[in-house]
Amino acid sequence: MSQHPAYQEIISMGTHIVPLLLSELKRNPLYWLSALSAITGENPIKPEQRGRVKQMASAWIDWGRNQGYAIEENV
C-alpha cells in the first residue's frame, strides 16, 4: 500500500498534510503511520508499542501535539 502512487502523492505533500494525517489516525490508525514517518523523518513509537496499532497511533498523536500540530478531535 505504501508504494501506491496515491499514497506516495500524499507523502509528497510534505509537512502541510501532517495535521490531517494525525487526525485521521483516530479513524484509521494503521494507514498513516509509515506516511508520517516518511514525511517527518521521525519515529515516536517506543519498542514496546510496536505491533500495537492503537498505541502506535497514540504515540504519533502525542508527538504531534508536542510538536504544536493542531489535531482535530472529531474527524
TORBALO-423368 format. One record per atom (N, C-alpha, C, O): residue number from 1; residue in one letter; x, y, z; atom name. Coordinates in Angstrom, 1 decimal, always signed. Each point is the difference from the previous one (the first is absolute). Layout:
# TORBALO-423368
SITE   n res     c1     c2     c3 atom
SITE NUM   A      X      Y      Z   CA
...
This chain:
# TORBALO-423368
SITE   n res     c1     c2     c3 atom
SITE   1   M   +0.8   -1.2   +0.0    N
SITE   1   M   -0.8   +1.2   +0.0   CA
SITE   1   M   +0.9   +1.3   +0.0    C
SITE   1   M   -0.3   +0.9   -0.7    O
SITE   2   S   +1.3   -0.9   +1.5    N
SITE   2   S   +0.9   +1.2   +0.1   CA
SITE   2   S   +0.7   +0.3   -1.3    C
SITE   2   S   +0.5   +1.1   -0.2    O
SITE   3   Q   -0.4   -2.0   -0.7    N
SITE   3   Q   +0.6   +0.3   -1.3   CA
SITE   3   Q   -1.0   +0.4   -1.1    C
SITE   3   Q   +0.4   +0.3   -1.1    O
SITE   4   H   -1.7   -0.3   +1.5    N
SITE   4   H   -1.0   +0.4   -1.0   CA
SITE   4   H   +0.2   +1.5   -0.4    C
SITE   4   H   +0.3   +0.8   +0.9    O
SITE   5   P   -0.5   -0.5   -2.2    N
SITE   5   P   +0.2   +1.4   -0.4   CA
SITE   5   P   -0.8   +1.0   +0.8    C
SITE   5   P   +0.5   +1.1   +0.3    O
SITE   6   A   -1.7   -1.4   +0.1    N
SITE   6   A   -0.8   +1.0   +0.7   CA
SITE   6   A   +0.6   +0.2   +1.4    C
SITE   6   A   +0.0   +1.1   +0.5    O
SITE   7   Y   +0.4   -2.1   +0.1    N
SITE   7   Y   +0.6   +0.1   +1.4   CA
SITE   7   Y   +1.3   +0.8   -0.1    C
SITE   7   Y   +0.3   +0.8   +0.8    O
SITE   8   Q   +0.5   -1.1   -1.9    N
SITE   8   Q   +1.2   +0.8   -0.2   CA
SITE   8   Q   -0.3   +1.5   -0.3    C
SITE   8   Q   +0.8   +0.8   +0.4    O
SITE   9   E   -1.9   -0.6   -1.0    N
SITE   9   E   -0.3   +1.4   -0.3   CA
SITE   9   E   -0.4   +0.7   +1.3    C
SITE   9   E   +0.4   +1.2   +0.2    O
SITE  10   I   -1.0   -1.9   +0.7    N
SITE  10   I   -0.4   +0.6   +1.3   CA
SITE  10   I   +1.3   +0.3   +0.8    C
SITE  10   I   +0.2   +1.1   +0.5    O
SITE  11   I   +0.8   -2.0   -0.6    N
SITE  11   I   +1.3   +0.2   +0.7   CA
SITE  11   I   +0.7   +1.2   -0.6    C
SITE  11   I   +0.6   +0.8   +0.7    O
SITE  12   S   -0.7   -0.6   -2.0    N
SITE  12   S   +0.6   +1.1   -0.7   CA
SITE  12   S   -0.5   +1.4   +0.4    C
SITE  12   S   +0.6   +1.0   -0.3    O
SITE  13   M   -1.8   -1.0   +0.9    N
SITE  13   M   -0.6   +1.3   +0.5   CA
SITE  13   M   +0.8   +0.6   +1.2    C
SITE  13   M   -0.1   +1.1   +0.2    O
SITE  14   G   +0.9   -2.0   +0.4    N
SITE  14   G   +0.9   +0.6   +1.1   CA
SITE  14   G   -0.7   +0.3   +1.3    C
SITE  14   G   -1.1   -0.5   +0.2    O
SITE  15   T   +1.7   +1.3   +0.5    N
SITE  15   T   -0.5   +0.3   +1.4   CA
SITE  15   T   -1.3   +0.7   +0.1    C
SITE  15   T   -0.6   +0.0   +1.0    O
SITE  16   H   +0.1   +0.6   -2.1    N
SITE  16   H   -1.3   +0.6   +0.0   CA
SITE  16   H   -1.1   -1.0   +0.3    C
SITE  16   H   -1.1   +0.4   +0.5    O
SITE  17   I   +1.3   -1.7   -0.9    N
SITE  17   I   -1.0   -1.0   +0.2   CA
SITE  17   I   +0.0   -0.7   +1.3    C
SITE  17   I   -0.9   -0.7   +0.4    O
SITE  18   V   +2.0   +1.0   +0.4    N
SITE  18   V   +0.1   -0.7   +1.3   CA
SITE  18   V   -1.2   +0.1   +0.9    C
SITE  18   V   -0.4   -1.0   +0.6    O
SITE  19   P   -0.1   +2.2   -0.4    N
SITE  19   P   -1.2   +0.1   +0.9   CA
SITE  19   P   -1.1   -0.8   -0.4    C
SITE  19   P   -0.7   -0.6   +0.9    O
SITE  20   L   +0.4   +0.5   -2.2    N
SITE  20   L   -1.1   -0.8   -0.5   CA
SITE  20   L   +0.3   -1.5   +0.3    C
SITE  20   L   -0.9   -0.7   +0.4    O
SITE  21   L   +2.1   +0.3   -0.7    N
SITE  21   L   +0.3   -1.4   +0.2   CA
SITE  21   L   -0.1   -0.4   +1.5    C
SITE  21   L   -0.4   -1.1   +0.3    O
SITE  22   L   +0.9   +2.0   +0.6    N
SITE  22   L   -0.1   -0.3   +1.4   CA
SITE  22   L   -1.5   -0.1   +0.4    C
SITE  22   L   -0.3   -0.8   +0.8    O
SITE  23   S   -0.5   +1.7   -1.3    N
SITE  23   S   -1.4   -0.1   +0.3   CA
SITE  23   S   -0.6   -1.3   -0.5    C
SITE  23   S   -0.9   -0.6   +0.6    O
SITE  24   E   +1.3   +0.2   -1.8    N
SITE  24   E   -0.5   -1.2   -0.6   CA
SITE  24   E   +0.4   -1.3   +0.7    C
SITE  24   E   -0.7   -1.0   -0.1    O
SITE  25   L   +1.7   +1.1   +0.9    N
SITE  25   L   +0.5   -1.2   +0.8   CA
SITE  25   L   -1.1   -0.4   +0.9    C
SITE  25   L   -0.1   -1.2   +0.4    O
SITE  26   K   -0.8   +2.0   +0.0    N
SITE  26   K   -1.1   -0.3   +1.0   CA
SITE  26   K   -1.0   -0.9   -0.7    C
SITE  26   K   -0.6   -0.9   +0.6    O
SITE  27   R   +0.4   +1.0   -1.9    N
SITE  27   R   -0.9   -0.8   -0.7   CA
SITE  27   R   +0.6   -1.2   -0.6    C
SITE  27   R   -0.5   -1.1   +0.0    O
SITE  28   N   +1.7   +1.3   -0.6    N
SITE  28   N   +0.7   -1.1   -0.7   CA
SITE  28   N   +1.5   +0.0   +0.5    C
SITE  28   N   +0.9   +0.5   -0.6    O
SITE  29   P   -0.7   -1.1   +1.8    N
SITE  29   P   +1.3   +0.1   +0.6   CA
SITE  29   P   +1.1   -0.7   -0.7    C
SITE  29   P   +1.2   +0.4   +0.2    O
SITE  30   L   -1.4   -1.3   -1.1    N
SITE  30   L   +1.0   -0.8   -0.6   CA
SITE  30   L   +0.6   +0.7   -1.3    C
SITE  30   L   +1.2   +0.0   -0.3    O
SITE  31   Y   -2.1   +0.7   -0.4    N
SITE  31   Y   +0.3   +0.4   -1.4   CA
SITE  31   Y   +1.1   +1.1   -0.1    C
SITE  31   Y   +0.7   +0.1   -1.0    O
SITE  32   W   -0.6   +0.8   +2.0    N
SITE  32   W   +0.8   +1.2   -0.2   CA
SITE  32   W   +1.4   -0.1   +0.8    C
SITE  32   W   +0.7   +1.0   +0.0    O
SITE  33   L   -0.5   -2.0   +0.7    N
SITE  33   L   +1.3   -0.1   +0.8   CA
SITE  33   L   +1.2   +0.2   -0.8    C
SITE  33   L   +0.9   +0.7   +0.3    O
SITE  34   S   -0.8   -1.5   -1.4    N
SITE  34   S   +1.2   +0.1   -0.8   CA
SITE  34   S   +0.1   +1.3   -0.8    C
SITE  34   S   +1.1   +0.5   -0.2    O
SITE  35   A   -2.2   +0.1   -0.2    N
SITE  35   A   +0.0   +1.3   -0.6   CA
SITE  35   A   +0.5   +1.1   +0.9    C
SITE  35   A   +0.8   +0.8   -0.4    O
SITE  36   L   -1.2   -0.9   +1.6    N
SITE  36   L   +0.4   +1.0   +1.0   CA
SITE  36   L   +1.5   -0.1   +0.2    C
SITE  36   L   +0.7   +1.0   +0.1    O
SITE  37   S   -0.2   -2.2   +0.0    N
SITE  37   S   +1.5   -0.2   +0.2   CA
SITE  37   S   +0.7   +0.5   -1.3    C
SITE  37   S   +1.1   +0.6   +0.2    O
SITE  38   A   -1.6   -0.9   -1.3    N
SITE  38   A   +0.7   +0.4   -1.3   CA
SITE  38   A   +0.0   +1.5   -0.1    C
SITE  38   A   +1.0   +0.6   -0.5    O
SITE  39   I   -2.1   +0.1   +0.9    N
SITE  39   I   -0.1   +1.4   -0.1   CA
SITE  39   I   +0.9   +0.7   +1.0    C
SITE  39   I   +0.7   +1.0   -0.3    O
SITE  40   T   -0.8   -1.4   +1.5    N
SITE  40   T   +0.7   +0.7   +1.1   CA
SITE  40   T   +1.4   -0.5   +0.3    C
SITE  40   T   +0.8   +0.8   +0.6    O
SITE  41   G   -0.5   -2.0   -1.0    N
SITE  41   G   +1.3   -0.6   +0.4   CA
SITE  41   G   +0.1   -0.4   +1.4    C
SITE  41   G   +1.1   -0.3   +0.5    O
SITE  42   E   -2.2   +0.3   +0.2    N
SITE  42   E   -0.1   -0.4   +1.4   CA
SITE  42   E   -0.6   -1.4   +0.2    C
SITE  42   E   -0.6   -0.5   -0.9    O
SITE  43   N   +0.7   +0.0   +2.1    N
SITE  43   N   -0.6   -1.2   +0.4   CA
SITE  43   N   -0.2   +0.0   +1.5    C
SITE  43   N   +0.9   -0.5   +0.7    O
SITE  44   P   -2.0   +1.0   -0.2    N
SITE  44   P   -0.3   +0.1   +1.4   CA
SITE  44   P   -0.4   -1.3   +0.7    C
SITE  44   P   -0.3   +0.0   +1.2    O
SITE  45   I   +0.2   -1.0   -2.0    N
SITE  45   I   -0.5   -1.3   +0.5   CA
SITE  45   I   +1.1   -0.7   +0.9    C
SITE  45   I   +1.1   -0.2   -0.5    O
SITE  46   K   -1.5   -0.1   +1.7    N
SITE  46   K   +1.0   -0.7   +0.9   CA
SITE  46   K   +0.0   -1.5   -0.4    C
SITE  46   K   -1.0   -0.5   -0.5    O
SITE  47   P   +2.1   -0.1   +0.8    N
SITE  47   P   +0.1   -1.5   -0.4   CA
SITE  47   P   -1.1   -0.8   +0.6    C
SITE  47   P   -0.5   -0.9   -0.7    O
SITE  48   E   +0.0   +1.2   +1.9    N
SITE  48   E   -1.0   -0.8   +0.6   CA
SITE  48   E   -1.4   +0.2   -0.7    C
SITE  48   E   -1.0   -0.7   +0.3    O
SITE  49   Q   +0.9   +1.8   -1.1    N
SITE  49   Q   -1.3   +0.3   -0.7   CA
SITE  49   Q   +0.0   -0.6   -1.4    C
SITE  49   Q   -1.1   -0.1   -0.5    O
SITE  50   R   +2.1   -0.4   +0.0    N
SITE  50   R   +0.1   -0.6   -1.3   CA
SITE  50   R   -1.0   -1.1   -0.1    C
SITE  50   R   -0.1   -0.9   +0.9    O
SITE  51   G   -0.7   +0.9   -2.0    N
SITE  51   G   -1.0   -1.1   -0.2   CA
SITE  51   G   -1.3   +0.3   +0.7    C
SITE  51   G   -1.0   -0.7   -0.2    O
SITE  52   R   +0.9   +1.7   +1.0    N
SITE  52   R   -1.2   +0.4   +0.7   CA
SITE  52   R   -0.5   +1.3   -0.7    C
SITE  52   R   +0.4   +1.1   +0.4    O
SITE  53   V   -1.3   -1.3   -1.4    N
SITE  53   V   -0.3   +1.1   -0.9   CA
SITE  53   V   -0.6   +1.2   +0.8    C
SITE  53   V   +0.4   +1.2   -0.3    O
SITE  54   K   -1.3   -1.4   +1.2    N
SITE  54   K   -0.6   +1.2   +0.7   CA
SITE  54   K   +1.1   +0.7   +0.8    C
SITE  54   K   -0.1   +1.2   +0.1    O
SITE  55   Q   +1.0   -1.9   +0.5    N
SITE  55   Q   +1.1   +0.6   +0.8   CA
SITE  55   Q   +0.9   +0.8   -0.9    C
SITE  55   Q   +0.5   +1.0   +0.3    O
SITE  56   M   -0.2   -1.6   -1.5    N
SITE  56   M   +0.8   +0.7   -1.0   CA
SITE  56   M   -0.6   +1.3   -0.4    C
SITE  56   M   +0.7   +1.0   -0.1    O
SITE  57   A   -2.0   -1.1   -0.2    N
SITE  57   A   -0.7   +1.2   -0.4   CA
SITE  57   A   +0.0   +1.1   +1.1    C
SITE  57   A   +0.2   +1.1   -0.3    O
SITE  58   S   -0.4   -1.6   +1.5    N
SITE  58   S   +0.0   +0.9   +1.2   CA
SITE  58   S   +1.4   +0.7   +0.1    C
SITE  58   S   +0.1   +1.2   +0.3    O
SITE  59   A   +0.9   -2.0   -0.5    N
SITE  59   A   +1.4   +0.6   +0.1   CA
SITE  59   A   +0.2   +1.1   -1.1    C
SITE  59   A   +0.5   +1.1   +0.3    O
SITE  60   W   -1.1   -1.3   -1.5    N
SITE  60   W   +0.1   +1.0   -1.0   CA
SITE  60   W   -0.8   +1.2   +0.3    C
SITE  60   W   +0.4   +1.2   -0.2    O
SITE  61   I   -1.6   -1.4   +0.8    N
SITE  61   I   -0.9   +1.1   +0.3   CA
SITE  61   I   +0.7   +0.9   +1.1    C
SITE  61   I   +0.0   +1.2   +0.0    O
SITE  62   D   +0.5   -1.9   +1.0    N
SITE  62   D   +0.7   +0.7   +1.1   CA
SITE  62   D   +1.2   +0.8   -0.6    C
SITE  62   D   +0.2   +1.1   +0.4    O
SITE  63   W   +0.6   -1.7   -1.3    N
SITE  63   W   +1.1   +0.6   -0.6   CA
SITE  63   W   -0.5   +1.3   -0.7    C
SITE  63   W   +0.6   +1.1   +0.1    O
SITE  64   G   -1.7   -1.2   -0.9    N
SITE  64   G   -0.5   +1.1   -0.7   CA
SITE  64   G   -0.4   +1.2   +0.9    C
SITE  64   G   +0.3   +1.1   -0.3    O
SITE  65   R   -1.0   -1.5   +1.4    N
SITE  65   R   -0.3   +1.1   +1.0   CA
SITE  65   R   +1.2   +0.6   +0.5    C
SITE  65   R   +0.1   +1.3   +0.2    O
SITE  66   N   +0.9   -2.1   +0.2    N
SITE  66   N   +1.3   +0.6   +0.5   CA
SITE  66   N   +0.7   +0.9   -1.0    C
SITE  66   N   +0.8   +0.8   +0.4    O
SITE  67   Q   -1.0   -1.1   -1.7    N
SITE  67   Q   +0.6   +0.8   -1.0   CA
SITE  67   Q   -0.8   +1.2   -0.4    C
SITE  67   Q   +0.4   +0.9   -0.8    O
SITE  68   G   -1.6   -0.7   +1.5    N
SITE  68   G   -0.8   +1.1   -0.3   CA
SITE  68   G   -1.0   -0.1   -1.1    C
SITE  68   G   -0.6   +1.0   -0.4    O
SITE  69   Y   +0.4   -2.2   -0.1    N
SITE  69   Y   -1.0   -0.2   -1.1   CA
SITE  69   Y   -1.4   +0.0   +0.6    C
SITE  69   Y   -0.3   -0.6   +1.1    O
SITE  70   A   -0.6   +1.3   -1.7    N
SITE  70   A   -1.4   +0.0   +0.4   CA
SITE  70   A   -0.6   -1.3   -0.6    C
SITE  70   A   +0.0   -0.3   -1.2    O
SITE  71   I   -0.6   -0.5   +2.1    N
SITE  71   I   -0.6   -1.3   -0.4   CA
SITE  71   I   -1.5   +0.1   +0.3    C
SITE  71   I   -0.4   +0.2   +1.2    O
SITE  72   E   -0.4   -0.4   -2.2    N
SITE  72   E   -1.4   +0.1   +0.2   CA
SITE  72   E   -0.5   -1.2   +0.8    C
SITE  72   E   +0.5   -1.1   -0.2    O
SITE  73   E   -1.4   +1.3   +1.1    N
SITE  73   E   -0.4   -1.1   +0.9   CA
SITE  73   E   -1.1   -0.9   -0.7    C
SITE  73   E   +0.0   -1.2   +0.2    O
SITE  74   N   -0.8   +1.8   -1.1    N
SITE  74   N   -1.1   -0.8   -0.6   CA
SITE  74   N   +0.2   +0.2   -1.5    C
SITE  74   N   -0.5   +0.9   -0.6    O
SITE  75   V   +1.1   -1.9   +0.0    N
SITE  75   V   +0.2   +0.0   -1.5   CA
SITE  75   V   -1.0   -0.9   -0.6    C
SITE  75   V   -0.1   -0.1   -1.2    O
